[in-house]
Amino acid sequence: MSNEELSSFIDDTGMAAFGMTRTAALENKVCIQCHKSVLNADGSGLNTDLFHSQAGASEYEISGMCEQCFDALFAE
């Protein structure tokens, strides 16, 4: 699967599951699930209410989902 095909698959899955593509979430700097801004109110850095680790920030780039939503989705 090419990177373009993978990106398209992720966008299609996001649209089906959350009503938004990962591409749109990243462009608008919001979480694909909760639609909250991933930036602090002043636009400086990641919103610490939604992110608490570098792994969470990396996951946002992969899925478009903030760490808070990701953790809730995959809670044990």
Biopython code that builds the backbone (N, CA, C, O; Angstrom):
import numpy as np
from Bio.PDB.StructureBuilder import StructureBuilder

atoms = [
    (1, "MET", "N", (0.861, -1.172, 0.000)),
    (1, "MET", "CA", (0.000, 0.000, 0.000)),
    (1, "MET", "C", (0.904, 1.231, 0.000)),
    (1, "MET", "O", (1.830, 1.323, 0.806)),
    (2, "SER", "N", (0.645, 2.153, -0.880)),
    (2, "SER", "CA", (1.446, 3.375, -0.956)),
    (2, "SER", "C", (1.043, 4.348, 0.152)),
    (2, "SER", "O", (-0.011, 4.201, 0.772)),
    (3, "ASN", "N", (1.887, 5.330, 0.388)),
    (3, "ASN", "CA", (1.560, 6.360, 1.393)),
    (3, "ASN", "C", (0.273, 7.078, 1.038)),
    (3, "ASN", "O", (-0.524, 7.391, 1.923)),
    (4, "GLU", "N", (0.055, 7.344, -0.240)),
    (4, "GLU", "CA", (-1.171, 8.024, -0.674)),
    (4, "GLU", "C", (-2.399, 7.153, -0.412)),
    (4, "GLU", "O", (-3.433, 7.649, 0.036)),
    (5, "GLU", "N", (-2.284, 5.869, -0.688)),
    (5, "GLU", "CA", (-3.396, 4.954, -0.428)),
    (5, "GLU", "C", (-3.675, 4.836, 1.070)),
    (5, "GLU", "O", (-4.832, 4.802, 1.489)),
    (6, "LEU", "N", (-2.619, 4.775, 1.871)),
    (6, "LEU", "CA", (-2.776, 4.702, 3.323)),
    (6, "LEU", "C", (-3.440, 5.963, 3.854)),
    (6, "LEU", "O", (-4.348, 5.884, 4.682)),
    (7, "SER", "N", (-2.999, 7.118, 3.390)),
    (7, "SER", "CA", (-3.584, 8.386, 3.823)),
    (7, "SER", "C", (-5.065, 8.450, 3.451)),
    (7, "SER", "O", (-5.893, 8.901, 4.242)),
    (8, "SER", "N", (-5.383, 8.001, 2.262)),
    (8, "SER", "CA", (-6.776, 7.982, 1.819)),
    (8, "SER", "C", (-7.614, 7.041, 2.687)),
    (8, "SER", "O", (-8.747, 7.363, 3.044)),
    (9, "PHE", "N", (-7.054, 5.882, 3.023)),
    (9, "PHE", "CA", (-7.743, 4.928, 3.889)),
    (9, "PHE", "C", (-8.012, 5.538, 5.261)),
    (9, "PHE", "O", (-9.114, 5.408, 5.794)),
    (10, "ILE", "N", (-7.011, 6.203, 5.834)),
    (10, "ILE", "CA", (-7.165, 6.843, 7.148)),
    (10, "ILE", "C", (-8.232, 7.927, 7.082)),
    (10, "ILE", "O", (-9.053, 8.042, 7.991)),
    (11, "ASP", "N", (-8.229, 8.721, 6.017)),
    (11, "ASP", "CA", (-9.247, 9.770, 5.864)),
    (11, "ASP", "C", (-10.641, 9.169, 5.725)),
    (11, "ASP", "O", (-11.592, 9.657, 6.335)),
    (12, "ASP", "N", (-10.765, 8.113, 4.924)),
    (12, "ASP", "CA", (-12.071, 7.462, 4.746)),
    (12, "ASP", "C", (-12.582, 6.874, 6.060)),
    (12, "ASP", "O", (-13.766, 6.980, 6.378)),
    (13, "THR", "N", (-11.683, 6.258, 6.813)),
    (13, "THR", "CA", (-12.057, 5.675, 8.102)),
    (13, "THR", "C", (-12.472, 6.764, 9.090)),
    (13, "THR", "O", (-13.458, 6.611, 9.812)),
    (14, "GLY", "N", (-11.721, 7.857, 9.120)),
    (14, "GLY", "CA", (-12.066, 8.976, 9.995)),
    (14, "GLY", "C", (-13.422, 9.556, 9.660)),
    (14, "GLY", "O", (-14.210, 9.864, 10.554)),
    (15, "MET", "N", (-13.697, 9.707, 8.377)),
    (15, "MET", "CA", (-14.994, 10.261, 7.962)),
    (15, "MET", "C", (-16.130, 9.330, 8.382)),
    (15, "MET", "O", (-17.164, 9.789, 8.866)),
    (16, "ALA", "N", (-15.940, 8.040, 8.199)),
    (16, "ALA", "CA", (-16.987, 7.077, 8.569)),
    (16, "ALA", "C", (-17.208, 7.027, 10.077)),
    (16, "ALA", "O", (-18.343, 6.915, 10.539)),
    (17, "ALA", "N", (-16.130, 7.109, 10.836)),
    (17, "ALA", "CA", (-16.238, 6.966, 12.289)),
    (17, "ALA", "C", (-16.562, 8.263, 13.019)),
    (17, "ALA", "O", (-17.292, 8.257, 14.010)),
    (18, "PHE", "N", (-16.014, 9.390, 12.522)),
    (18, "PHE", "CA", (-16.102, 10.642, 13.277)),
    (18, "PHE", "C", (-16.711, 11.809, 12.496)),
    (18, "PHE", "O", (-16.893, 12.895, 13.047)),
    (19, "GLY", "N", (-17.024, 11.594, 11.229)),
    (19, "GLY", "CA", (-17.601, 12.658, 10.423)),
    (19, "GLY", "C", (-16.598, 13.720, 9.997)),
    (19, "GLY", "O", (-16.980, 14.822, 9.601)),
    (20, "MET", "N", (-15.302, 13.383, 10.079)),
    (20, "MET", "CA", (-14.233, 14.311, 9.714)),
    (20, "MET", "C", (-13.033, 13.500, 9.259)),
    (20, "MET", "O", (-12.765, 12.428, 9.800)),
    (21, "THR", "N", (-12.323, 13.996, 8.284)),
    (21, "THR", "CA", (-11.109, 13.312, 7.865)),
    (21, "THR", "C", (-9.943, 13.723, 8.757)),
    (21, "THR", "O", (-9.962, 14.781, 9.386)),
    (22, "ARG", "N", (-8.934, 12.869, 8.798)),
    (22, "ARG", "CA", (-7.721, 13.215, 9.536)),
    (22, "ARG", "C", (-7.086, 14.456, 8.921)),
    (22, "ARG", "O", (-6.587, 15.322, 9.640)),
    (23, "THR", "N", (-7.105, 14.544, 7.596)),
    (23, "THR", "CA", (-6.532, 15.703, 6.910)),
    (23, "THR", "C", (-7.202, 16.981, 7.370)),
    (23, "THR", "O", (-6.517, 17.963, 7.656)),
    (24, "ALA", "N", (-8.533, 16.994, 7.448)),
    (24, "ALA", "CA", (-9.267, 18.184, 7.895)),
    (24, "ALA", "C", (-8.948, 18.498, 9.353)),
    (24, "ALA", "O", (-8.796, 19.663, 9.718)),
    (25, "ALA", "N", (-8.846, 17.467, 10.186)),
    (25, "ALA", "CA", (-8.522, 17.675, 11.605)),
    (25, "ALA", "C", (-7.157, 18.336, 11.743)),
    (25, "ALA", "O", (-7.002, 19.293, 12.501)),
    (26, "LEU", "N", (-6.165, 17.828, 11.011)),
    (26, "LEU", "CA", (-4.821, 18.394, 11.084)),
    (26, "LEU", "C", (-4.791, 19.826, 10.543)),
    (26, "LEU", "O", (-4.163, 20.703, 11.135)),
    (27, "GLU", "N", (-5.472, 20.057, 9.418)),
    (27, "GLU", "CA", (-5.502, 21.408, 8.826)),
    (27, "GLU", "C", (-6.153, 22.415, 9.760)),
    (27, "GLU", "O", (-5.701, 23.555, 9.866)),
    (28, "ASN", "N", (-7.223, 21.991, 10.442)),
    (28, "ASN", "CA", (-7.966, 22.894, 11.329)),
    (28, "ASN", "C", (-7.451, 22.871, 12.761)),
    (28, "ASN", "O", (-7.936, 23.606, 13.621)),
    (29, "LYS", "N", (-6.448, 22.004, 13.009)),
    (29, "LYS", "CA", (-5.822, 21.886, 14.325)),
    (29, "LYS", "C", (-6.844, 21.584, 15.420)),
    (29, "LYS", "O", (-6.867, 22.207, 16.482)),
    (30, "VAL", "N", (-7.694, 20.587, 15.106)),
    (30, "VAL", "CA", (-8.686, 20.095, 16.058)),
    (30, "VAL", "C", (-8.581, 18.582, 16.149)),
    (30, "VAL", "O", (-7.994, 17.936, 15.281)),
    (31, "CYS", "N", (-9.151, 18.028, 17.198)),
    (31, "CYS", "CA", (-9.213, 16.584, 17.361)),
    (31, "CYS", "C", (-10.318, 16.032, 16.471)),
    (31, "CYS", "O", (-11.410, 16.596, 16.401)),
    (32, "ILE", "N", (-10.033, 14.944, 15.803)),
    (32, "ILE", "CA", (-11.005, 14.327, 14.898)),
    (32, "ILE", "C", (-12.250, 13.836, 15.650)),
    (32, "ILE", "O", (-13.334, 13.766, 15.071)),
    (33, "GLN", "N", (-12.100, 13.499, 16.930)),
    (33, "GLN", "CA", (-13.231, 12.962, 17.690)),
    (33, "GLN", "C", (-13.986, 14.034, 18.472)),
    (33, "GLN", "O", (-15.198, 14.172, 18.311)),
    (34, "CYS", "N", (-13.289, 14.793, 19.316)),
    (34, "CYS", "CA", (-13.978, 15.768, 20.177)),
    (34, "CYS", "C", (-14.073, 17.154, 19.539)),
    (34, "CYS", "O", (-14.809, 18.011, 20.029)),
    (35, "HIS", "N", (-13.348, 17.376, 18.470)),
    (35, "HIS", "CA", (-13.347, 18.634, 17.716)),
    (35, "HIS", "C", (-12.819, 19.830, 18.505)),
    (35, "HIS", "O", (-13.010, 20.976, 18.098)),
    (36, "LYS", "N", (-12.152, 19.564, 19.639)),
    (36, "LYS", "CA", (-11.539, 20.650, 20.411)),
    (36, "LYS", "C", (-10.234, 21.070, 19.754)),
    (36, "LYS", "O", (-9.567, 20.266, 19.102)),
    (37, "SER", "N", (-9.876, 22.333, 19.931)),
    (37, "SER", "CA", (-8.612, 22.832, 19.411)),
    (37, "SER", "C", (-7.462, 22.126, 20.109)),
    (37, "SER", "O", (-7.466, 21.968, 21.330)),
    (38, "VAL", "N", (-6.481, 21.703, 19.326)),
    (38, "VAL", "CA", (-5.323, 21.037, 19.916)),
    (38, "VAL", "C", (-4.275, 22.040, 20.375)),
    (38, "VAL", "O", (-3.263, 21.655, 20.960)),
    (39, "LEU", "N", (-4.505, 23.314, 20.117)),
    (39, "LEU", "CA", (-3.570, 24.360, 20.531)),
    (39, "LEU", "C", (-4.084, 25.084, 21.763)),
    (39, "LEU", "O", (-5.289, 25.120, 22.009)),
    (40, "ASN", "N", (-3.175, 25.659, 22.534)),
    (40, "ASN", "CA", (-3.561, 26.515, 23.645)),
    (40, "ASN", "C", (-4.364, 27.697, 23.110)),
    (40, "ASN", "O", (-4.281, 28.014, 21.923)),
    (41, "ALA", "N", (-5.127, 28.339, 23.960)),
    (41, "ALA", "CA", (-5.983, 29.461, 23.552)),
    (41, "ALA", "C", (-5.196, 30.558, 22.841)),
    (41, "ALA", "O", (-5.714, 31.198, 21.926)),
    (42, "ASP", "N", (-3.949, 30.780, 23.255)),
    (42, "ASP", "CA", (-3.142, 31.823, 22.613)),
    (42, "ASP", "C", (-2.396, 31.305, 21.383)),
    (42, "ASP", "O", (-1.615, 32.036, 20.774)),
    (43, "GLY", "N", (-2.639, 30.039, 21.019)),
    (43, "GLY", "CA", (-2.025, 29.461, 19.831)),
    (43, "GLY", "C", (-0.614, 28.948, 20.036)),
    (43, "GLY", "O", (0.028, 28.483, 19.094)),
    (44, "SER", "N", (-0.130, 29.033, 21.267)),
    (44, "SER", "CA", (1.240, 28.594, 21.533)),
    (44, "SER", "C", (1.258, 27.178, 22.083)),
    (44, "SER", "O", (0.816, 26.948, 23.208)),
    (45, "GLY", "N", (1.742, 26.265, 21.340)),
    (45, "GLY", "CA", (1.914, 24.899, 21.806)),
    (45, "GLY", "C", (0.638, 24.104, 21.919)),
    (45, "GLY", "O", (-0.462, 24.620, 21.720)),
    (46, "LEU", "N", (0.808, 22.830, 22.243)),
    (46, "LEU", "CA", (-0.332, 21.929, 22.367)),
    (46, "LEU", "C", (-1.119, 22.192, 23.641)),
    (46, "LEU", "O", (-0.552, 22.520, 24.683)),
    (47, "ASN", "N", (-2.420, 22.044, 23.541)),
    (47, "ASN", "CA", (-3.341, 22.207, 24.658)),
    (47, "ASN", "C", (-3.031, 21.137, 25.706)),
    (47, "ASN", "O", (-3.220, 19.946, 25.459)),
    (48, "THR", "N", (-2.564, 21.558, 26.854)),
    (48, "THR", "CA", (-2.162, 20.612, 27.894)),
    (48, "THR", "C", (-3.349, 19.898, 28.536)),
    (48, "THR", "O", (-3.157, 18.931, 29.273)),
    (49, "ASP", "N", (-4.567, 20.355, 28.271)),
    (49, "ASP", "CA", (-5.742, 19.620, 28.734)),
    (49, "ASP", "C", (-5.957, 18.363, 27.891)),
    (49, "ASP", "O", (-6.558, 17.393, 28.352)),
    (50, "LEU", "N", (-5.460, 18.388, 26.647)),
    (50, "LEU", "CA", (-5.672, 17.281, 25.721)),
    (50, "LEU", "C", (-4.448, 16.401, 25.528)),
    (50, "LEU", "O", (-4.571, 15.251, 25.107)),
    (51, "PHE", "N", (-3.268, 16.930, 25.832)),
    (51, "PHE", "CA", (-2.020, 16.196, 25.606)),
    (51, "PHE", "C", (-1.152, 16.233, 26.859)),
    (51, "PHE", "O", (-1.055, 17.265, 27.522)),
    (52, "HIS", "N", (-0.516, 15.093, 27.184)),
    (52, "HIS", "CA", (0.386, 15.071, 28.328)),
    (52, "HIS", "C", (1.701, 14.348, 28.042)),
    (52, "HIS", "O", (2.519, 14.171, 28.944)),
    (53, "SER", "N", (1.909, 13.928, 26.784)),
    (53, "SER", "CA", (3.167, 13.259, 26.454)),
    (53, "SER", "C", (3.525, 13.475, 24.992)),
    (53, "SER", "O", (2.684, 13.844, 24.172)),
    (54, "GLN", "N", (4.784, 13.237, 24.691)),
    (54, "GLN", "CA", (5.237, 13.322, 23.302)),
    (54, "GLN", "C", (4.576, 12.229, 22.464)),
    (54, "GLN", "O", (4.295, 12.432, 21.283)),
    (55, "ALA", "N", (4.332, 11.083, 23.072)),
    (55, "ALA", "CA", (3.657, 9.991, 22.360)),
    (55, "ALA", "C", (2.259, 10.425, 21.913)),
    (55, "ALA", "O", (1.824, 10.094, 20.810)),
    (56, "GLY", "N", (1.561, 11.167, 22.773)),
    (56, "GLY", "CA", (0.233, 11.665, 22.421)),
    (56, "GLY", "C", (0.286, 12.656, 21.279)),
    (56, "GLY", "O", (-0.574, 12.644, 20.398)),
    (57, "ALA", "N", (1.292, 13.514, 21.291)),
    (57, "ALA", "CA", (1.467, 14.481, 20.198)),
    (57, "ALA", "C", (1.775, 13.751, 18.899)),
    (57, "ALA", "O", (1.284, 14.136, 17.838)),
    (58, "SER", "N", (2.575, 12.710, 18.976)),
    (58, "SER", "CA", (2.899, 11.916, 17.781)),
    (58, "SER", "C", (1.660, 11.197, 17.260)),
    (58, "SER", "O", (1.443, 11.126, 16.050)),
    (59, "GLU", "N", (0.852, 10.667, 18.165)),
    (59, "GLU", "CA", (-0.374, 9.977, 17.760)),
    (59, "GLU", "C", (-1.322, 10.926, 17.048)),
    (59, "GLU", "O", (-1.998, 10.528, 16.100)),
    (60, "TYR", "N", (-1.381, 12.168, 17.488)),
    (60, "TYR", "CA", (-2.238, 13.148, 16.812)),
    (60, "TYR", "C", (-1.843, 13.281, 15.347)),
    (60, "TYR", "O", (-2.710, 13.366, 14.477)),
    (61, "GLU", "N", (-0.555, 13.300, 15.070)),
    (61, "GLU", "CA", (-0.083, 13.418, 13.684)),
    (61, "GLU", "C", (-0.469, 12.185, 12.863)),
    (61, "GLU", "O", (-0.670, 12.283, 11.653)),
    (62, "ILE", "N", (-0.572, 11.038, 13.513)),
    (62, "ILE", "CA", (-0.920, 9.795, 12.821)),
    (62, "ILE", "C", (-2.428, 9.696, 12.587)),
    (62, "ILE", "O", (-2.875, 9.400, 11.479)),
    (63, "SER", "N", (-3.203, 9.947, 13.638)),
    (63, "SER", "CA", (-4.640, 9.670, 13.580)),
    (63, "SER", "C", (-5.534, 10.901, 13.557)),
    (63, "SER", "O", (-6.692, 10.818, 13.146)),
    (64, "GLY", "N", (-5.007, 12.050, 13.999)),
    (64, "GLY", "CA", (-5.839, 13.237, 14.121)),
    (64, "GLY", "C", (-6.603, 13.283, 15.427)),
    (64, "GLY", "O", (-7.433, 14.168, 15.633)),
    (65, "MET", "N", (-6.328, 12.327, 16.321)),
    (65, "MET", "CA", (-7.046, 12.239, 17.582)),
    (65, "MET", "C", (-6.160, 12.747, 18.723)),
    (65, "MET", "O", (-4.982, 12.399, 18.806)),
    (66, "CYS", "N", (-6.739, 13.572, 19.601)),
    (66, "CYS", "CA", (-5.972, 14.065, 20.744)),
    (66, "CYS", "C", (-5.697, 12.922, 21.708)),
    (66, "CYS", "O", (-6.356, 11.884, 21.663)),
    (67, "GLU", "N", (-4.724, 13.123, 22.574)),
    (67, "GLU", "CA", (-4.319, 12.073, 23.508)),
    (67, "GLU", "C", (-5.443, 11.712, 24.475)),
    (67, "GLU", "O", (-5.605, 10.544, 24.827)),
    (68, "GLN", "N", (-6.213, 12.698, 24.901)),
    (68, "GLN", "CA", (-7.315, 12.444, 25.830)),
    (68, "GLN", "C", (-8.347, 11.499, 25.192)),
    (68, "GLN", "O", (-8.786, 10.545, 25.834)),
    (69, "CYS", "N", (-8.730, 11.753, 23.959)),
    (69, "CYS", "CA", (-9.702, 10.891, 23.268)),
    (69, "CYS", "C", (-9.101, 9.525, 22.954)),
    (69, "CYS", "O", (-9.770, 8.502, 23.100)),
    (70, "PHE", "N", (-7.844, 9.506, 22.525)),
    (70, "PHE", "CA", (-7.171, 8.247, 22.221)),
    (70, "PHE", "C", (-7.127, 7.359, 23.457)),
    (70, "PHE", "O", (-7.440, 6.171, 23.385)),
    (71, "ASP", "N", (-6.737, 7.937, 24.590)),
    (71, "ASP", "CA", (-6.658, 7.172, 25.836)),
    (71, "ASP", "C", (-8.045, 6.652, 26.247)),
    (71, "ASP", "O", (-8.166, 5.520, 26.715)),
    (72, "ALA", "N", (-9.075, 7.464, 26.075)),
    (72, "ALA", "CA", (-10.429, 7.032, 26.435)),
    (72, "ALA", "C", (-10.913, 5.923, 25.507)),
    (72, "ALA", "O", (-11.592, 4.999, 25.955)),
    (73, "LEU", "N", (-10.580, 6.000, 24.238)),
    (73, "LEU", "CA", (-11.000, 5.004, 23.269)),
    (73, "LEU", "C", (-10.349, 3.661, 23.535)),
    (73, "LEU", "O", (-10.972, 2.616, 23.346)),
    (74, "PHE", "N", (-9.098, 3.683, 23.975)),
    (74, "PHE", "CA", (-8.360, 2.446, 24.181)),
    (74, "PHE", "C", (-8.113, 2.136, 25.655)),
    (74, "PHE", "O", (-7.157, 1.436, 25.989)),
    (75, "ALA", "N", (-8.970, 2.652, 26.542)),
    (75, "ALA", "CA", (-8.847, 2.370, 27.979)),
    (75, "ALA", "C", (-9.067, 0.890, 28.230)),
    (75, "ALA", "O", (-9.856, 0.237, 27.547)),
    (76, "GLU", "N", (-8.367, 0.381, 29.208)),
    (76, "GLU", "CA", (-8.519, -1.047, 29.545)),
    (76, "GLU", "C", (-9.788, -1.286, 30.306)),
    (76, "GLU", "O", (-10.084, -2.423, 30.673)),
]
sb = StructureBuilder()
sb.init_structure("model")
sb.init_model(0)
sb.init_chain("A")
sb.init_seg("    ")
for serial, (resi, resn, name, xyz) in enumerate(atoms, 1):
    if name == "N":
        sb.init_residue(resn, " ", resi, " ")
    sb.init_atom(name, np.array(xyz, "f"), 0.0, 1.0, " ", f" {name:<3s}", serial, name[0])
structure = sb.get_structure()
